[in-house]
Structure formats: C-alpha cells, structure tokens
Amino acid sequence: MDSKFFTRLRNLDVYPKTMQDYQVKTVAGATVSILGIITIILLVFGELSIYLKVNTEHQLSVDASRGDKLPINFNITFHRMPCSIISLDTMDISGEHHVDVTHEVYKQRLDERGRSVAEAEREHDIHSNKSRVNDVLSGQAQEVAAVSCGSCYGAEENPGDCCNTCDEVRDAYRKRGWAFLNMDHISQCKDEQFLVKLQEERHEGCRITGTLEVSKVAGNFHFAPGKSYSQIGIQLQEIIILQRTDYNVSHTVNHLSFGTVYPGRVNPLDDSHRICHDRSGMFQYFVKVVPTEYRFLNKTGLNTFQFASTQHYRKLEGLQRGLPGVFFFYDLSPIKATFQESSSSFLHFLTGLCAIVGGVFTVAGMLDSTIYTGQRLAQKMQLGKQS
C-alpha cells in the first residue's frame, strides 16, 4: 500500500531529475550561471532598497484648526547695518502689535568682512529701575545716597520712574508716542556718547537670529533702523535721530522657516542674497504659509508649516516713499497639506524575491539551452561536411 502511494506521489513531481552521468557541463553554461547569479544579487539588493525606502503620499484638505500659534524661525545677516540701530517689530490684522521684539532674539556684531566682532548677545526688554527706587523708599536699600534716579524728561509712566540710560529714555519716549529727535539735551545720551558709538559702528554688520511666536493670522514682521512709536494711532519709525537717510539694507537670509522641521522640507529663502545698489531701499517678501501635517510610520504626527514666497524691491528717496528695511508679509493658506509616510509590506518583498530568483533562473536556463542546442547543431553540420 505504501509503495503504491509513493509511486503515485512521485508521478506528481514536476522537477524530474537526470542521472549525474548523463549531465553535460559546458563553459557557456558556466558563464550563463555566473551572470545569472550576479544578476540575482543585484536585483535582490535593489528589491531590498525599495523595501527599506520610505515613501511619502500627499493629500490636501481644508485646514480646520483654530487658535494655534505660528512659530517663525529666522537667521538674517545685514552686511552694512549695525546691531545698535536694528529693531524687530511685528503686527497682524487682528491689531496685535509688538515693538522692538527682544525675547528669544540674538544679535551678533560683524565687521566689514563679515567676521564676528563679539559673541552673540541676547536682547532684553528695557525696563526702568522703578523697583530699585521702591526698595530705597521702603528702606530695603542700604545706601540711599548711592542710588541715582535719572530723569525721563516727562515721559515716565508713573511718578518716581527713573531713566538712567539713553536707551531707557528712548524707550520711555517711544511708549509715550513721542519722537526721540534731539539727543543733545539728554544727559544720559551725552554721558554714554550714544551718537559717537553709532558713528563708530556705522560700517559694521549684524547677524540676527531668533524665534517669534505670533498669532495664526495674516500679518508681518520687519527689520528696520530705529524704533517704532505710535502717534495719533499711526506707527512711525524713529530713524530721524540717526541723522541719516542712506541705509544700506543689503542682507542675506541664512534661514527662514515656519514651525518645526520635518523630513524633506525645503525653505525657499534659505541662503538668498539681496544687494541694495541705491542709497536706501525697501525689500518686501510676500509669504504664503501652508499648514502642514506630517505623519510618520510609527503613527505619530507633527503639525508644522511650509511656505512659498515672492519678493519686491522698492527704491527709496529720502523718507517720502517708505521705510528702509526688510519686510516679511505673511498670509495663511486655508488648504492644509498632509504627508503620510508609507513603505512596502514584507509579503510584497518576499513576492519580489521569488519573482527575481525564479525569473532569472528561467531566463538563464532558456539562454543556456539555446546556446547548447546551437553548439550541437554547429558540431553536427561540421561533421557532415567532413564526411
């Protein structure tokens, strides 16, 4: 019974074997075999790279998020404007306005060749020493006579506020909405030789780096000489005090991005150079920010942004046609882009391997059989001619 079963089972073998003594090995067959093995190895590595590669699928949808913040990361080099006169302001269509932003903003002085003059310093908000005066009045200070309280020249917010530096007087004027035009009568500025310092640094450059966090609405942020102040509801720029109308706003945008970096993101303004060939000018960048969600293979997600940009340059003559500086006007797109990582399944990888091995062996066998048959026919024809 068992012998009949195995006999019937052997009849199902689709791979019949021949005796070793009846097998013929040729040089052509060896060559085809080597080429077939090399081809299999190359195709297997190619299939493996496809299996390990992470693909990204793109989808578009309406952005339904509300109330989020928009992080702005920047690194900009001004080649001919010193750090002491550059200020950063932000405003948006909701009416939110921040003047002379200093939080998480770093400035580094550069010489005429772009080399660092000093280490990058973090900017801080300017505050009066009102708390120190209160400590003196309450008896917490030990030496009352040693405490000095400089005048704010009528710009103090509360009685008793002090302005002991030129910057504090200047900031008090700005908060009042007063133009800080003449520093010859400000003792703090004369003591610090503020104008002399500006003249000494006028040929320096400045690298500004930092991060802003603004509301997720259309707005702008800009770098300009002087500080902004409000007068009759209008934002003005305090640049007349520097007694100049020629501001070389040539700059390099080393980096500009919105949100957190994700794989494959391209920032179109990175390493872009802009040269001002006129006495003064106004560079405007119009940025369209696209909300973006990136989903990784491990099912985690990242909400961030990408952007596209166009630009415009305006030549300025004096102060009649605009404010010298670099302006970034951004707007939010209502369309959200979603990137989904994906990869081939292991079953698909195994199927590809089987197809490679089987296909190469089949083609190699057909090629070897053709070559062997041709050689046999050639030998028979040659023997026929000789006979």
GISUL-V515678 format. One record per backbone hydrogen bond with DSSP energy under -0.5 kcal/mol. NH is the residue of the N-H (numbers start at 1). CO is the residue of the C=O. Records with the same first field share a line. If there is no record, write none. Layout:
BEGIN
NH: CO ; CO
END
This chain:
BEGIN
5: 1
6: 2
7: 3
8: 4
9: 5
10: 6
11: 7
12: 9
13: 10
22: 19
23: 20
30: 26
31: 27
32: 28
33: 29
34: 30
35: 31
36: 32
37: 33
38: 34
39: 35
40: 36
41: 37
42: 38
43: 39
44: 40
45: 41
46: 42
47: 43
48: 44
49: 45
50: 46
51: 47
52: 48
53: 49
55: 53 ; 342
57: 340
59: 338
61: 336
63: 334
64: 62
70: 214
71: 69
72: 212
73: 257
74: 210
75: 255
76: 208
77: 252
78: 76 ; 206
79: 77 ; 250
80: 250
85: 82
86: 82 ; 83
87: 224
89: 87 ; 222
90: 98
91: 220
92: 96
93: 218
95: 92
98: 90
101: 88
105: 102
106: 209
107: 121
108: 207
110: 205
111: 115
114: 111
117: 109
118: 109
121: 107
123: 105
127: 125
129: 162
133: 129
134: 130
135: 131
136: 132
137: 133
138: 134
139: 136
140: 135
141: 135
144: 142
147: 144
155: 152
161: 158
163: 150
169: 165
170: 166
171: 167
172: 168
173: 169
174: 170
175: 171
176: 172
177: 173 ; 174
178: 173
181: 179
183: 181
186: 183
187: 185
190: 186
191: 187
192: 188
193: 189
194: 189
197: 193
198: 194
199: 195
200: 196
201: 197
202: 199
204: 201
205: 110
206: 78
207: 108
208: 76 ; 206
209: 106 ; 207
210: 74
211: 104
212: 72
214: 70
216: 68
217: 215
219: 330
220: 91
221: 328
222: 89
223: 326
224: 87 ; 222
225: 324
226: 85
227: 238
229: 236
230: 174
231: 234
234: 231
236: 229 ; 234
238: 227
239: 237
242: 239
243: 240
244: 239
247: 245
248: 246
249: 247
251: 274
252: 77
253: 272
254: 75 ; 252
255: 75
257: 73
259: 71
265: 262
268: 266
270: 267
271: 253
272: 253 ; 269
274: 251
277: 275
281: 247
282: 314
283: 325
284: 312
285: 327
286: 310
287: 285 ; 329
288: 308
289: 287 ; 331
290: 306
291: 289
292: 304
293: 337
294: 302
295: 293 ; 339
296: 294 ; 300
299: 296
302: 294
304: 292 ; 302
305: 258
306: 290
308: 288
310: 286
312: 284
314: 282
316: 280
318: 316
320: 317
325: 281
326: 223
327: 283
328: 221
329: 285 ; 327
330: 219 ; 328
331: 287
333: 289
336: 61
337: 291
338: 59
339: 293
340: 57 ; 338
341: 295 ; 339
342: 55
349: 345
350: 346
351: 347
352: 348
353: 349
354: 350
355: 351
356: 352
357: 353
358: 354
359: 355
360: 356
361: 357
362: 358
363: 359
364: 360
365: 361
366: 362
367: 363
368: 364
369: 365
370: 366
371: 367
372: 368
373: 369
374: 370
375: 371
376: 372
377: 373
378: 374
379: 375
380: 376
381: 377
382: 378
383: 379
384: 380
385: 381
386: 382
387: 383
END
